[in-house]
Structures are given as C-alpha cells and as structure tokens.
C-alpha cells in the first residue's frame, strides 16, 4: 500500500499525524535550502515541504513524477485559501520515486494553451487537469443518482446486445463483419429500441440501462459517434407515467449536483413550439417569441409581403427591445446571410427610434402599414423588428434560428438558469425528398394520437404522434414515445411507410413476430447522458465530458483509430478492400 490518505483529505484537525501520501508532482518550488512540492491526485493537492535536512530526497524529482512521501502534518502560519488543504502542509522525511516522467507536451494545469488536437492526442494527460477530471466525476455522480432513483422505483437494470442486426433507425449503422458467417454483418446499436420493447413483451415491466450507442453520422459540438443513453421503458404506462418518472430523476440530479429543487416542466405541443419559437427544442431562458403578422400585410402595397400571403405563405416577426442602437447595417447584412442558410429568401427589418422608422423595408412600406405594425407589436423607441416572408416551415425555422443567435449575441440568456420543457405530439411522418416517400419522424414503432389513427394512410402530412422530447436550455435532452403494441396498428404504420411484407420481414421479422405473443401497452425514453453532463458542467463541447473522445471527423488521435488491419484478419472475415482511385 502506497498511501494512507489522499491529497485532498488532510485538514488542520490532522495536525501532528504521521501520514503517507502518493501522487503526481504538480509543482516544484526550490527556495534554496527548502523545497516545496504540490502533490496531486484526483482528490486534490497537498503541499509537501522538504527542509534542509531532507531536500536532497527530491533533488532529481520533476513535474509529473509519481512519488510516495511520508511526513508529519503541520498547520501553516499562512494558509492558502485556494486549496481545500490550504491550512496544512506535510513536513516530509521520506520520498520514494514510484515512476519518473518525461517533460509533458502540454501544461498540466486548469488553464492551458494547448490546442484541442494536442489535448486529445495526450488525453490521459488532459484528464489530470481539473476541468476534464471534474466533468468525468460529475458524469459518475449523475449515473449514481439515476440508478438510485430508478432502483428505488422498482426498475431493473438489464444489458442488451452490442452485436445486433442492422435496422433503419435514421442514421448509418457501424457494421461488424462476421468471421463465422462470411458476407454477413452485425450492427452496433444506434439505440436499444427493439430490445427494450422486447423486454416489455418479456414481462420485465420496468427496465433501465446506461446503454452505449453508436451512430455513423456527421459530428458537431454536441455529438460523438459513440455515446451513452439512459434508457427507461415502462409497461402498462402512458405519457403521464413516463413524464413523472423522468421529472423525478431530473429533480434528484439537479438537487444533488446544483442544489436546485424548484424545477418546472411546462409542456408545449410541437406545432406551438414551431409557431412561437421556430424550433422543436426552443431555449426558454429568454422570451422573444415569434409573432404572425400576415394579416397586417395581406393587402399590403409592398408586393413581396402581399404576394407571400396570397400564395399561402406567412410573415413572421421577432421583436428585440431597446437594441436598435446596438445593431449596425453590417450586422443586419450578416443576419440576412444567416437566414439564407435556412432557405429563407430574405430578411426584412425595421428600426423604430425617436418615433421614426428606418430599415430595409422602410421605403417599401407605406406609413399607415408601419404604424399598424407598431401598434400591433407595441413598439417603443430603440426597438427592432425582424421579419421573414416565406413558406410557413421556412419562415419559422429561419427566424427561429435567428432568435437563438440574437439571444446569444445580445446577452439575453441567463447562463445560470435551467429551463426544461416537454415538446409533445410530434408529426408522425416527415417526407423524404431523397426517398420520395413518407418516413417515420421518430421511429416506426411510435403510436399515433388516438384522434389521428384514421389519418395514418390517408393524410400523413397532418398525422401526429404520441412522441415527446424533453428539452433543456435549447438542447434535446431525451426523446421517447408511447409505443405501438397492437399488431394491426403496426401493420397500418408500415403500410403508410410504403414497406412491403418482404421488407418488413427482413428488417423487423423477429420483432414483429414477438408482438403476436401478447404485448403490453408501454412507453419509454432515451436520455442523452453526455448532453446532460455537458449542460450541467457549463461547457458547450461534448468532448469535454467523454473520457476518450473522437474528433469531429470521428478519429481518435490518441490511439490512431480507425486504422488498417492485417491481411490475415481480412482473409478470416472473407473481406477484400476496394482500393480508392
């Protein structure tokens, strides 16, 4: 045994104790006859003092050496308030070097100038830094709370297979070739969706799992190719039951991690979220809801607005109070280019200040129409109105994205605030231009609303489901749904998706067969553990909360993966590598 205390444990009440500590040398200061070493482990830092009689023990010790020291705890005359152990030091009389270390390629400190690629290449060094270490500890705390709450509510933790069958889940599968069945492949699970439903059919009743999931998709700041999902499934339950359980879990996590116990979980229907915020994951930490001003301009003298309304489009507006003097013409040009990314043709804007209008459509709109807009929106001096006239889905999505951008840029978001909301009644289908057919907006086992059952095959565009998301501060935290448990209903959904009996059998054969042996009503969710940890730790980079993350191009700089394999391995699997031109 190399230690009897950790480096974050000792206090002034331990004065006089003879202790043995071990850890990494975080800092070394040589003051001539006395050497101070800050000894670090994951629990904290303790100052070790080597006096003149013992300084030779560490004459060759450098940063990041792993050492074991023995000594006596002494209360400092001048405490260090930056350290939890800052009131004491250990006067050492023994030091053993357990492991030497080369000069590290990056500074091991809370603040580092190392680029992300270097940090990822030497991730094991990066983990020694508090900003990364603390996030991993936070992640552990979250999963501990989840297990405690769910076990307390009679949920059973069950592991499901990693090697599975490729099924359409909305993203590309990672495939694993089989040695025994040459030409066939396993798929890594994008989600344990079918397995957790099969567990309900198997009578497990209440299941959860901290499940590893894999998706071969383009990455971004809040995505990784492999991620962890807190999976929950309940039998003989509906939306109210799963909402209550998830809210209980979230309240317990936030109470433990943040000391917050006043969380609210408002509910917003999907169509209302799009109408007000232009997003199915709106950030409710600030207001600025979109307003439909189409009626004001249906007979406008401005042809662009009039024609948009007459052709079935809409004119949506955003108001930002008391910011006109902060936004230049150059900024509005930037905003115009921004909304074009979301297929909007243009952005119209008006400034109202000193009881006068200015802006891109000031000359195009007659005074009476501008005054009607002012009165309708209750504009005051120094206010700005941003408008998009376009097809409904384009106007909402583009202006919703601009709302989020301006919320950040204008400092409207309270970073210490946490706003949840349930988004409910998502569309049952969405139309795929690429496949020229309707596809599942969630997954094909999602139940439709009772009032929309008759629309399953006849009016897909206006058919809504019993799917739901929980959103936190503009991030989709979880997705789930009430599942179909009736074979006839499932057949209707497959029919609406244009799947043939052969396709259904090939893709879902074993799953559909299971439904013929009695399926209970059930529902569930999959909570993104990394996203939750990311939000709670105050970062916007998901790589910060993953022990060994991949780059944006799904590459591991540390282990050099993916990489080539020996020809013998390929031969065993019956695979040939096609050479790129």
Backbone torsions as a table, in degrees:
resi	resn	phi	psi	omega
1	UNK	NA	131.7	-174.2
2	UNK	-100.1	-3.7	-179.3
3	UNK	-158.1	155.2	173.1
4	UNK	-119.7	-4.4	173.3
5	UNK	-143.0	156.9	173.9
6	UNK	-90.5	171.9	-177.7
7	UNK	-81.5	0.1	176.9
8	UNK	-117.0	14.5	-167.2
9	UNK	-102.7	-38.2	-168.9
10	UNK	-72.9	142.4	178.4
11	UNK	-134.0	178.0	-176.8
12	UNK	-66.8	-19.1	175.3
13	UNK	-69.5	-12.2	178.2
14	UNK	-93.0	8.3	-176.9
15	UNK	-53.8	135.4	177.6
16	UNK	90.5	-11.2	179.5
17	UNK	-71.7	143.4	172.9
18	UNK	-95.8	119.0	-169.5
19	UNK	-126.2	161.8	175.4
20	UNK	-126.2	120.5	-178.9
21	UNK	-119.3	156.8	176.0
22	UNK	-145.8	146.9	178.6
23	UNK	170.9	-161.9	-179.5
24	UNK	-99.7	145.1	175.7
25	UNK	-76.8	109.8	-179.1
26	UNK	-84.0	-36.6	-179.3
27	UNK	-155.2	143.9	178.1
28	UNK	-127.3	129.3	177.7
29	UNK	-126.9	122.0	-177.8
30	UNK	-105.8	113.3	179.4
31	UNK	-108.5	46.1	179.1
32	UNK	82.1	-99.4	-176.4
33	UNK	-83.7	-12.3	-178.9
34	UNK	-121.6	137.9	176.9
35	UNK	-119.8	127.8	175.2
36	UNK	-105.2	134.3	175.4
37	UNK	-126.7	128.6	170.3
38	UNK	-88.1	114.4	-177.1
39	UNK	-99.2	129.2	-170.9
40	UNK	-121.4	137.4	162.5
41	UNK	-135.9	-170.3	-174.7
42	UNK	-71.9	-10.4	-177.9
43	UNK	-90.7	-19.1	-179.2
44	UNK	154.2	-158.9	-178.1
45	UNK	-130.6	136.8	173.1
46	UNK	-124.2	134.7	176.7
47	UNK	-79.3	126.4	175.9
48	UNK	-108.0	130.0	-178.8
49	UNK	-113.5	126.0	175.7
50	UNK	-109.7	113.1	-178.9
51	UNK	-77.3	-177.2	-174.5
52	UNK	-57.7	-33.8	-177.6
53	UNK	-73.6	-19.3	-174.5
54	UNK	-123.4	2.4	-176.1
55	UNK	-64.2	-26.2	178.7
56	UNK	-65.4	-19.6	179.7
57	UNK	-62.0	-25.9	-175.6
58	UNK	-122.4	24.2	-177.6
59	UNK	-65.0	-26.3	-179.8
60	UNK	-104.9	3.0	-177.0
61	UNK	-80.6	135.3	-179.5
62	UNK	-127.6	174.1	179.2
63	UNK	-55.0	139.5	177.7
64	UNK	73.0	5.4	166.3
65	UNK	-63.6	146.3	174.2
66	UNK	-100.1	121.9	-175.1
67	UNK	-132.0	159.0	170.9
68	UNK	-117.5	130.5	-179.7
69	UNK	-127.2	151.6	173.2
70	UNK	-125.4	146.0	179.2
71	UNK	178.2	-174.5	-175.7
72	UNK	-109.7	135.4	-180.0
73	UNK	-75.3	130.7	179.2
74	UNK	-131.3	139.9	176.2
75	UNK	-76.6	132.1	-178.5
76	UNK	-74.3	148.8	172.5
77	UNK	-73.1	-36.2	178.7
78	UNK	-121.3	99.4	-177.6
79	UNK	-65.4	155.6	174.8
80	UNK	-105.0	103.3	-174.8
81	UNK	-68.5	-12.5	-178.8
82	UNK	-78.4	-15.8	-178.6
83	UNK	-113.7	142.2	176.3
84	UNK	-66.4	-27.1	177.2
85	UNK	-95.7	15.5	-169.6
86	UNK	-67.4	-9.7	179.6
87	UNK	-87.0	-9.5	-176.4
88	UNK	-129.6	167.1	168.6
89	UNK	-141.8	163.3	176.3
90	UNK	-111.7	118.7	176.4
91	UNK	-82.9	107.6	-170.5
92	UNK	-86.4	144.1	172.1
93	UNK	-126.8	5.5	-179.6
94	UNK	-151.4	141.8	175.4
95	UNK	-149.5	128.0	175.8
96	UNK	-120.0	127.9	175.4
97	UNK	-81.4	113.5	179.2
98	UNK	-84.6	-29.9	179.8
99	UNK	-162.7	132.0	176.4
100	UNK	-86.4	170.6	-177.4
101	UNK	-145.2	141.2	171.6
102	UNK	-71.5	166.1	172.4
103	UNK	-63.8	125.6	-174.2
104	UNK	-73.7	147.9	-179.7
105	UNK	-75.4	-2.1	178.9
106	UNK	-147.2	156.9	178.4
107	UNK	-75.9	129.0	176.9
108	UNK	-91.8	86.6	-178.1
109	UNK	-154.4	161.5	-179.5
110	UNK	-56.8	-41.9	177.0
111	UNK	-101.6	122.7	179.0
112	UNK	-136.5	147.7	177.8
113	UNK	-97.2	9.0	-179.1
114	UNK	-67.7	135.5	176.7
115	UNK	-68.4	157.2	-175.5
116	UNK	-59.9	-39.9	-179.6
117	UNK	-60.1	-39.8	178.3
118	UNK	-67.6	-40.6	179.0
119	UNK	-63.6	-37.3	179.4
120	UNK	-72.8	-34.7	178.9
121	UNK	-65.5	-38.1	178.5
122	UNK	-111.9	52.5	-173.6
123	UNK	-60.3	-34.2	-179.8
124	UNK	-63.0	-26.9	173.4
125	UNK	-79.8	-38.9	-179.7
126	UNK	-60.6	-34.9	-179.0
127	UNK	-65.3	-23.9	177.3
128	UNK	-68.3	-19.5	-179.9
129	UNK	-77.6	139.1	-178.6
130	UNK	-55.9	-39.8	-178.5
131	UNK	-59.2	-32.4	177.8
132	UNK	-88.7	-45.5	179.7
133	UNK	-55.2	-46.2	-176.3
134	UNK	-64.3	-33.1	178.8
135	UNK	-70.5	-35.8	176.7
136	UNK	-68.7	-37.2	176.4
137	UNK	-67.0	-37.6	176.5
138	UNK	-62.0	-43.9	179.0
139	UNK	-58.2	-43.0	178.4
140	UNK	-63.3	-40.8	-179.9
141	UNK	-62.7	-40.3	179.5
142	UNK	-62.0	-48.5	-178.3
143	UNK	-66.3	-31.8	176.7
144	UNK	-64.2	-43.0	177.9
145	UNK	-64.7	-43.8	-179.6
146	UNK	-57.5	-48.7	-179.3
147	UNK	-62.1	-41.0	-179.0
148	UNK	-62.1	-47.4	-178.4
149	UNK	-65.6	-48.3	-174.9
150	UNK	-69.6	-40.2	175.3
151	UNK	-62.7	-36.8	177.7
152	UNK	-65.1	-23.9	178.9
153	UNK	-102.0	21.8	171.4
154	UNK	71.7	26.8	172.5
155	UNK	-84.4	149.6	-179.4
156	UNK	-112.8	131.2	178.4
157	UNK	-86.7	120.6	-178.1
158	UNK	-129.2	131.3	175.5
159	UNK	-85.6	140.4	177.0
160	UNK	-114.0	163.4	-172.5
161	UNK	-63.6	147.0	170.4
162	UNK	-89.7	-40.4	175.7
163	UNK	-86.1	111.9	-172.6
164	UNK	-135.6	-164.3	-179.6
165	UNK	-104.0	141.7	178.4
166	UNK	-69.9	123.8	176.7
167	UNK	-134.9	154.8	-178.8
168	UNK	-71.8	113.3	-179.7
169	UNK	-119.5	-1.6	178.5
170	UNK	111.1	-17.9	176.4
171	UNK	-133.1	170.3	179.4
172	UNK	-73.8	143.4	176.6
173	UNK	-83.1	149.5	162.4
174	UNK	-84.4	126.6	-174.9
175	UNK	-105.4	143.9	179.2
176	UNK	-123.4	114.8	-178.9
177	UNK	-69.6	147.2	-179.9
178	UNK	-96.9	132.6	175.8
179	UNK	-74.7	-38.0	-175.9
180	UNK	-79.4	-29.2	-178.6
181	UNK	-120.5	77.9	-173.8
182	UNK	-59.0	137.4	-177.8
183	UNK	87.5	-3.2	177.7
184	UNK	-114.0	158.3	-172.8
185	UNK	-136.6	142.0	163.1
186	UNK	-84.5	162.7	171.2
187	UNK	-125.0	140.1	172.8
188	UNK	-75.6	140.4	-172.0
189	UNK	-69.5	130.8	169.8
190	UNK	-74.5	-26.5	177.4
191	UNK	-168.7	150.1	178.0
192	UNK	-79.4	33.6	-169.1
193	UNK	-51.0	-56.0	-175.7
194	UNK	-69.2	-37.5	-178.1
195	UNK	-64.6	-40.5	-178.1
196	UNK	-70.5	-29.8	174.2
197	UNK	-72.0	-35.4	176.8
198	UNK	-66.1	-32.7	175.5
199	UNK	-65.0	-33.0	175.2
200	UNK	-67.7	-42.1	176.2
201	UNK	-63.7	-32.5	178.0
202	UNK	-76.0	-3.3	174.9
203	UNK	88.7	13.3	-179.6
204	UNK	-70.2	-20.4	167.8
205	UNK	72.4	-55.3	179.3
206	UNK	-136.4	111.0	-174.7
207	UNK	-122.6	148.0	165.2
208	UNK	-146.9	164.0	-179.0
209	UNK	-161.0	139.0	168.7
210	UNK	-90.1	92.0	-163.2
211	UNK	-102.0	134.9	172.4
212	UNK	-81.7	134.2	-177.2
213	UNK	-131.7	157.4	-172.7
214	UNK	-141.3	130.6	176.5
215	UNK	-139.9	128.4	179.1
216	UNK	-90.7	82.5	-176.2
217	UNK	-136.9	165.4	177.8
218	UNK	-63.3	136.9	-174.0
219	UNK	-96.6	163.7	175.7
220	UNK	-153.1	-171.8	-172.5
221	UNK	-62.2	-27.9	-178.7
222	UNK	-111.5	27.7	177.5
223	UNK	-136.3	146.5	170.4
224	UNK	-135.0	154.3	-178.8
225	UNK	-66.9	-29.2	173.0
226	UNK	-121.1	133.8	-174.4
227	UNK	-146.9	173.8	-176.1
228	UNK	-119.7	135.6	-176.6
229	UNK	-123.1	130.5	172.0
230	UNK	-86.3	103.3	-174.0
231	UNK	-92.4	130.7	177.6
232	UNK	-134.4	133.6	177.7
233	UNK	-140.0	139.7	-177.0
234	UNK	-132.7	136.7	174.2
235	UNK	-94.3	156.8	178.9
236	UNK	52.6	47.0	-175.4
237	UNK	-143.5	161.3	175.6
238	UNK	-132.5	-165.5	-176.1
239	UNK	-54.9	-42.5	-175.6
240	UNK	-62.0	-38.7	-179.4
241	UNK	-67.3	-45.9	-177.5
242	UNK	-71.3	-36.0	176.5
243	UNK	-60.5	-45.5	-178.0
244	UNK	-63.0	-40.4	-178.7
245	UNK	-68.7	-44.3	179.7
246	UNK	-64.0	-42.9	179.5
247	UNK	-62.9	-36.8	176.7
248	UNK	-63.0	-42.8	178.1
249	UNK	-63.0	-47.5	-178.4
250	UNK	-63.4	-40.7	179.3
251	UNK	-63.4	-40.0	179.1
252	UNK	-65.9	-41.5	178.9
253	UNK	-62.9	-48.2	-176.3
254	UNK	-69.9	-31.0	176.0
255	UNK	-66.6	-43.3	-177.7
256	UNK	-71.8	-42.3	-172.5
257	UNK	-86.7	-41.3	-173.0
258	UNK	-115.2	-7.6	-176.8
259	UNK	70.5	21.1	-178.2
260	UNK	-99.1	130.4	179.4
261	UNK	-134.1	23.3	-179.3
262	UNK	-122.6	37.7	-178.0
263	UNK	-71.7	145.0	174.4
264	UNK	-121.4	152.5	-176.4
265	UNK	-132.4	72.2	178.6
266	UNK	-65.0	159.9	-179.7
267	UNK	-118.3	136.3	-179.7
268	UNK	-133.5	128.1	175.4
269	UNK	-68.7	148.7	-178.5
270	UNK	-52.4	-46.7	-176.3
271	UNK	-64.2	-34.2	179.2
272	UNK	-74.0	-35.9	177.2
273	UNK	-62.7	-43.5	179.3
274	UNK	-67.2	-38.9	-178.5
275	UNK	-65.8	-40.5	-174.7
276	UNK	-91.2	-34.4	-171.6
277	UNK	-122.5	-9.5	179.9
278	UNK	66.3	23.3	-177.1
279	UNK	-154.3	146.5	174.1
280	UNK	-90.7	7.3	172.4
281	UNK	-140.3	62.9	-175.3
282	UNK	-70.2	146.8	175.0
283	UNK	-89.4	112.4	-176.3
284	UNK	-94.0	11.1	176.9
285	UNK	-72.6	-9.4	172.8
286	UNK	-143.4	162.0	-174.2
287	UNK	-86.7	-112.2	177.9
288	UNK	55.1	54.1	176.6
289	UNK	-71.2	149.6	176.9
290	UNK	-73.3	147.9	-179.6
291	UNK	-126.3	134.4	178.6
292	UNK	-82.7	115.6	-179.2
293	UNK	-112.5	19.8	-176.0
294	UNK	-57.7	-40.9	-176.7
295	UNK	-60.5	-32.1	-178.4
296	UNK	-67.2	-23.0	-170.9
297	UNK	-122.1	15.4	-178.0
298	UNK	-66.8	-21.3	175.5
299	UNK	-122.6	31.7	-175.0
300	UNK	-65.0	150.5	172.9
301	UNK	-74.2	-15.4	177.0
302	UNK	-85.6	108.5	-171.7
303	UNK	-57.6	-36.4	-178.1
304	UNK	-61.2	-44.7	180.0
305	UNK	-69.7	-46.7	-177.4
306	UNK	-60.7	-46.3	-177.6
307	UNK	-66.7	-37.4	179.4
308	UNK	-58.6	-47.1	-178.0
309	UNK	-68.4	-43.2	-178.0
310	UNK	-66.0	-25.6	-179.9
311	UNK	-92.5	10.9	175.0
312	UNK	92.3	5.9	177.6
313	UNK	-85.5	-173.8	179.5
314	UNK	-134.6	160.4	172.1
315	UNK	-119.5	114.4	-179.3
316	UNK	-108.0	144.5	-176.3
317	UNK	-128.3	148.1	172.0
318	UNK	-121.8	137.0	176.4
319	UNK	-112.2	133.1	172.4
320	UNK	-122.8	119.5	-171.8
321	UNK	-80.6	135.9	168.9
322	UNK	56.3	41.9	-179.4
323	UNK	-129.7	2.6	-175.3
324	UNK	-56.5	-36.6	-178.0
325	UNK	-74.9	-10.3	-178.9
326	UNK	-95.4	-11.2	-173.7
327	UNK	-113.6	117.3	-178.1
328	UNK	-89.2	170.6	175.3
329	UNK	-59.6	-38.7	178.6
330	UNK	-60.6	-38.3	179.0
331	UNK	-65.1	-42.5	179.8
332	UNK	-65.7	-35.1	174.8
333	UNK	-63.2	-38.8	177.4
334	UNK	-64.1	-42.1	179.2
335	UNK	-64.3	-36.3	179.5
336	UNK	-63.1	-44.1	177.5
337	UNK	-66.0	-33.9	180.0
338	UNK	-63.2	-46.3	-176.9
339	UNK	-71.3	-22.0	177.3
340	UNK	-66.2	-26.7	175.5
341	UNK	-60.3	-29.1	-179.9
342	UNK	-97.3	21.7	173.4
343	UNK	74.6	8.1	174.9
344	UNK	-72.0	141.1	-177.5
345	UNK	-73.5	-35.8	-176.3
346	UNK	-163.6	167.6	174.7
347	UNK	-122.8	125.1	175.9
348	UNK	-101.6	143.1	177.9
349	UNK	-145.4	152.2	175.0
350	UNK	-133.3	137.1	168.9
351	UNK	-103.2	141.9	175.7
352	UNK	-124.1	115.1	-178.2
353	UNK	-152.7	141.2	-178.8
354	UNK	54.0	38.1	177.6
355	UNK	62.3	24.0	177.4
356	UNK	-130.8	154.7	179.3
357	UNK	-102.1	150.2	169.2
358	UNK	-151.5	168.9	178.7
359	UNK	130.9	-177.5	-170.1
360	UNK	-65.5	-30.6	-178.8
361	UNK	-112.4	18.0	-178.6
362	UNK	-61.5	-44.9	-178.1
363	UNK	-78.3	-23.0	-177.7
364	UNK	-79.4	-26.9	-177.4
365	UNK	-99.0	134.4	176.1
366	UNK	-69.8	159.4	-174.8
367	UNK	-59.5	-40.4	-177.4
368	UNK	-63.6	-34.1	178.8
369	UNK	-72.3	-37.7	177.9
370	UNK	-67.3	-39.6	179.4
371	UNK	-68.0	-36.8	176.5
372	UNK	-62.9	-40.1	177.4
373	UNK	-65.0	-43.4	179.0
374	UNK	-58.5	-46.0	-177.8
375	UNK	-69.0	-39.4	-178.1
376	UNK	-65.5	-39.8	-177.6
377	UNK	-93.5	-2.5	-179.7
378	UNK	55.8	50.1	-178.7
379	UNK	-71.4	145.1	175.8
380	UNK	-125.1	168.6	-178.2
381	UNK	-57.0	138.9	179.1
382	UNK	77.4	16.0	176.3
383	UNK	-90.1	157.2	178.5
384	UNK	-127.0	137.9	173.8
385	UNK	-117.4	128.3	176.2
386	UNK	-112.9	131.9	-175.6
387	UNK	-133.6	144.0	172.0
388	UNK	-128.0	127.3	176.1
389	UNK	-109.2	112.7	-174.7
390	UNK	-168.5	-174.0	171.9
391	UNK	-58.6	148.8	-171.8
392	UNK	-54.5	-48.9	-176.0
393	UNK	-66.8	-35.4	179.0
394	UNK	-71.1	-46.6	-179.4
395	UNK	-59.6	-43.8	-178.4
396	UNK	-66.8	-48.0	-176.3
397	UNK	-65.5	-44.5	-177.6
398	UNK	-67.0	-45.4	-178.6
399	UNK	-71.2	-31.0	176.1
400	UNK	-64.6	-40.5	177.7
401	UNK	-66.2	-38.4	178.4
402	UNK	-67.6	-37.1	175.8
403	UNK	-56.5	-46.7	-179.1
404	UNK	-64.0	-43.1	-179.4
405	UNK	-61.5	-45.2	-178.2
406	UNK	-71.8	-32.1	175.1
407	UNK	-57.6	-40.8	177.5
408	UNK	-70.6	-50.6	-172.4
409	UNK	-67.6	-32.6	-177.4
410	UNK	-92.2	3.4	176.9
411	UNK	67.5	34.5	-177.9
412	UNK	-85.6	-9.5	-173.3
413	UNK	-97.4	125.9	175.4
414	UNK	-80.6	107.0	-174.2
415	UNK	-69.1	-15.6	180.0
416	UNK	-95.1	7.5	-176.0
417	UNK	-104.0	146.5	177.9
418	UNK	-125.3	116.6	-177.5
419	UNK	-120.2	112.9	174.3
420	UNK	-91.8	155.9	162.9
421	UNK	-158.1	142.5	170.9
422	UNK	-86.2	127.5	171.3
423	UNK	-101.8	123.2	-172.2
424	UNK	-120.8	165.9	173.8
425	UNK	56.3	56.9	176.1
426	UNK	-68.8	159.3	173.2
427	UNK	-57.7	143.6	178.2
428	UNK	-72.3	-35.8	-176.6
429	UNK	-132.1	163.1	167.0
430	UNK	-138.5	148.2	-175.2
431	UNK	-88.7	128.3	179.3
432	UNK	-97.5	111.7	177.4
433	UNK	-65.4	-34.6	-178.7
434	UNK	-65.1	-42.4	-178.5
435	UNK	-95.4	-8.9	178.7
436	UNK	58.7	44.1	179.0
437	UNK	-162.7	167.5	175.1
438	UNK	-77.4	137.8	176.6
439	UNK	-126.3	163.2	179.8
440	UNK	-67.2	131.5	175.7
441	UNK	-73.1	-30.7	179.4
442	UNK	-110.9	-85.5	167.9
443	UNK	-153.8	162.3	-170.1
444	UNK	-71.3	3.2	179.6
445	UNK	-106.3	9.3	178.9
446	UNK	-79.1	132.7	-178.9
447	UNK	-77.2	143.0	173.4
448	UNK	-79.8	161.0	170.5
449	UNK	-61.0	147.1	-178.7
450	UNK	-56.6	-39.2	-176.5
451	UNK	-75.0	-8.0	-178.4
452	UNK	-110.0	7.1	-178.2
453	UNK	-57.6	-39.3	-178.5
454	UNK	-70.0	-13.2	-179.2
455	UNK	-93.0	-3.9	-172.9
456	UNK	-51.9	-43.8	-175.9
457	UNK	-112.5	-5.0	-174.2
458	UNK	-113.8	-24.3	-175.7
459	UNK	-145.9	62.7	-175.0
460	UNK	-59.4	-31.8	-176.3
461	UNK	-65.8	-25.0	-176.8
462	UNK	-118.0	25.8	179.8
463	UNK	-102.2	125.7	-176.5
464	UNK	-115.6	155.1	-169.8
465	UNK	-112.2	177.6	174.4
466	UNK	-101.0	37.2	175.5
467	UNK	-90.6	155.6	-177.7
468	UNK	-152.8	152.1	173.6
469	UNK	-124.6	149.4	167.3
470	UNK	-107.1	124.9	-176.9
471	UNK	-110.6	140.2	177.4
472	UNK	-133.2	115.2	176.7
473	UNK	53.2	37.9	176.1
474	UNK	88.2	1.9	176.6
475	UNK	-108.4	136.9	171.0
476	UNK	-72.6	113.0	-175.5
477	UNK	-90.0	-34.8	177.9
478	UNK	-152.7	160.2	175.1
479	UNK	-135.3	145.1	179.5
480	UNK	-167.1	-176.9	-178.9
481	UNK	-168.2	162.0	162.7
482	UNK	-77.1	133.4	-174.7
483	UNK	-91.9	154.3	170.8
484	UNK	-73.6	130.9	177.3
485	UNK	-123.1	5.5	-178.4
486	UNK	-109.9	126.2	-175.8
487	UNK	-61.1	-39.2	-179.5
488	UNK	-65.9	-40.7	177.9
489	UNK	-64.7	-41.7	-179.9
490	UNK	-62.5	-38.9	179.5
491	UNK	-63.6	-38.4	178.7
492	UNK	-63.6	-41.9	-179.6
493	UNK	-64.9	-44.5	177.4
494	UNK	-60.4	-38.5	179.2
495	UNK	-64.0	-42.3	-180.0
496	UNK	-65.0	-28.3	178.9
497	UNK	-83.4	-3.0	177.3
498	UNK	75.7	22.6	-179.7
499	UNK	-85.7	133.6	176.8
500	UNK	-79.9	164.7	178.1
501	UNK	-59.6	-36.4	179.7
502	UNK	-66.3	-42.6	178.2
503	UNK	-64.3	-41.4	179.2
504	UNK	-62.1	-44.4	-179.4
505	UNK	-63.8	-43.0	-177.9
506	UNK	-67.4	-39.5	-174.2
507	UNK	-87.1	-37.8	-171.5
508	UNK	-130.7	18.0	-171.1
509	UNK	-48.9	-56.7	-176.8
510	UNK	-64.6	-31.2	-177.9
511	UNK	-71.6	-45.5	-179.7
512	UNK	-66.6	-38.2	178.5
513	UNK	-59.9	-38.4	-179.4
514	UNK	-60.6	-32.8	-179.3
515	UNK	-67.1	-18.5	-179.2
516	UNK	-78.3	-4.5	-178.0
517	UNK	-112.0	22.1	174.8
518	UNK	95.2	104.5	-179.7
519	UNK	-114.9	130.2	177.9
520	UNK	-78.4	156.2	168.8
521	UNK	-59.7	135.4	-178.6
522	UNK	-154.7	163.3	-179.4
523	UNK	-154.5	165.2	-178.1
524	UNK	-169.3	-178.2	179.7
525	UNK	-146.2	162.5	168.7
526	UNK	-128.8	113.8	-176.3
527	UNK	-95.9	129.5	179.0
528	UNK	-75.6	104.9	-177.3
529	UNK	-63.7	-43.2	-178.3
530	UNK	-64.2	-41.6	-179.9
531	UNK	-65.0	-41.2	178.8
532	UNK	-62.7	-45.4	179.0
533	UNK	-63.6	-40.4	179.5
534	UNK	-58.8	-46.7	-178.6
535	UNK	-66.6	-44.8	-177.5
536	UNK	-67.7	-27.0	-179.3
537	UNK	-90.5	-5.8	174.7
538	UNK	81.2	18.7	175.9
539	UNK	-107.1	160.4	174.3
540	UNK	-115.0	14.6	-180.0
541	UNK	-118.4	113.4	-174.8
542	UNK	-65.9	-22.8	179.1
543	UNK	-63.8	-24.8	-179.1
544	UNK	-66.4	-21.9	-174.7
545	UNK	-110.2	12.1	177.0
546	UNK	-113.1	133.5	-175.7
547	UNK	-59.9	-50.4	-177.8
548	UNK	-131.9	81.3	-173.8
549	UNK	-81.2	167.0	173.4
550	UNK	-98.2	162.3	175.3
551	UNK	-76.7	179.2	178.8
552	UNK	-63.9	-18.4	176.4
553	UNK	-101.3	22.1	175.8
554	UNK	60.1	38.8	-178.8
555	UNK	-118.3	140.2	176.2
556	UNK	-97.7	106.6	-178.5
557	UNK	-67.5	-27.5	-177.0
558	UNK	-74.4	-49.6	-175.2
559	UNK	-98.2	-3.2	179.3
560	UNK	62.3	44.9	178.3
561	UNK	-115.9	142.0	3.3
562	UNK	-75.3	158.0	-179.1
563	UNK	-141.9	176.1	179.5
564	UNK	-76.5	162.5	176.2
565	UNK	-126.1	163.9	-179.2
566	UNK	-65.5	151.3	177.7
567	UNK	-59.8	-34.9	178.9
568	UNK	-59.3	-40.4	178.5
569	UNK	-64.3	-41.3	177.7
570	UNK	-64.0	-40.3	-179.5
571	UNK	-63.9	-40.9	178.1
572	UNK	-58.9	-35.6	-177.4
573	UNK	-89.1	-5.6	-178.8
574	UNK	68.8	35.5	-176.5
575	UNK	-113.3	144.1	170.7
576	UNK	-118.3	139.3	178.2
577	UNK	-92.5	123.2	177.8
578	UNK	-79.8	124.5	-179.9
579	UNK	-73.7	134.6	177.6
580	UNK	-75.6	144.8	178.1
581	UNK	-69.7	NA	NA
